[in-house]
Amino acid sequence: MKIGVELDDAGFSTDVEAEDLGERIDSPFDPDLIEVQTRNPTVALLLNRIRRNTIDLAPDFQRRAGIWTQQAQSRLIESLLLRITLPTLYAAEGENDTWAIVDGVQRLSTIARFVAPETIGSQPLRLTGLEYLRDYDDCTFEDLPGRLQTRIEETELVVLLIRRGTPEEVKFNIFARINTGGRPLTRQELRHALIPGTARAFLAGLASSEEFQWATAHSVSSERMSDREMCLRFLAFFLTSPEEYTGQDFDGFLRKTMHQINKSSAAELASLSEAFTSAMTAGGAVFGEHAFRKRFRDSTRRSPVNKALFEAEGVVLSRYSAAQIRLLSERRAQVENGFLCLMDNPDFFNAVSAGTGDAAKVKLRFRLLDEMFTEVLNGA
């Protein structure tokens, strides 16, 4: 059976199964709650905001630094010099008049790297491969004539700003609607951009942990933040029992968890980290290289990681003692057979394949996995 996978920006597999959450909007938004303003700040004003940390470029967000080649960055600067209007930047207003840039991070980072590289801790951009202004190839900002430096600094950019008073779920819906460019952001990238705080670094740390890497066979790409989303989903159901999950808004459920992580103490974060790494160790011990992946009787191939299975297997195993995990590991053959029986069950297969954000399917996959493990533990 061929399973679709999520792709990175280069079109390569991330080794994460593409998912159908089956979400829908149950209640319409009140248009009066949506406040959007169009701003036209100059490049100089935006750079001042970066210097004062009132623009959040979300370090490591939007496909990491370096996705644009030096030539692509140089062509963007050339566009400014030629007075070619750049696409609109989209931002969300936060506390203390801060802006989180959701769409346009690479553009703004490129401008900062050229004009004021110290603001983003970067080496200066040296222009290369220009199409029209070839006389300025190999130039830095300081090498440009004063009139061209002024031209760049006084260039006005268009910023569509979602004001702070707009409800969070409305902000996410707005950005999801406008997120239709050549490289649309994933839901986790949107969460990363719009919810600053401890959760960003905490999820990154879990995703880069040896335990996560080992349990997922070092195969999951971090390019689209699917790894961080899987970690977040584990934490969501670890903190909120699947039996208590009742809503259809799975994205809202994950956003709530990010806010909860942001408010957690150092001791609470340490406890969550320990639970996560223990669950990853258990998953690898019990399932081996097929942890968090679908299995089929007629195939020995390793499937991509399935997010629904990741959260369910991880959280269910986290409830068992070390002695029980050892026993499950010793009885891996029985576990494998039990799991194959689950995969033969149309209800379970559907619960990890389609509409995975549905509350009934969430409860079903957790319950059936728990019952399977219990049966193996109680067996001879």
Sequence and secondary structure as in RCSB ss.txt:
>XXXX:A:sequence
MKIGVELDDAGFSTDVEAEDLGERIDSPFDPDLIEVQTRNPTVALLLNRIRRNTIDLAPDFQRRAGIWTQQAQSR
LIESLLLRITLPTLYAAEGENDTWAIVDGVQRLSTIARFVAPETIGSQPLRLTGLEYLRDYDDCTFEDLPGRLQT
RIEETELVVLLIRRGTPEEVKFNIFARINTGGRPLTRQELRHALIPGTARAFLAGLASSEEFQWATAHSVSSERM
SDREMCLRFLAFFLTSPEEYTGQDFDGFLRKTMHQINKSSAAELASLSEAFTSAMTAGGAVFGEHAFRKRFRDST
RRSPVNKALFEAEGVVLSRYSAAQIRLLSERRAQVENGFLCLMDNPDFFNAVSAGTGDAAKVKLRFRLLDEMFTE
VLNGA
>XXXX:A:secstr
    EEE TTS EEEEE        SS   GGG  EEEE  BHHHHHHHHHTT EE  TT SS TTSS HHHHHH
HHHHHHTT     EEEEE GGG EEEEE HHHHHHHHHHH GGGGT       S SS GGGTT  GGGS HHHHH
HHHT B  EEEE TTS HHHHHHHHHHH  SSS   HHHHHHHHS SHHHHHHHHHHTSHHHHHHTTT    TTS
HHHHHHHHHHHHHHS GGG   S HHHHHHHHHHHHHT  HHHHHHHHHHHHHHHHHHHHHHGGGTTB   TT  
S   B HHHHHHHHHHHHTS HHHHHHHHHTHHHHHHHHHHHHHSHHHHHHTTSSTT HHHHHHHHHHHHHHHHH
HHH  
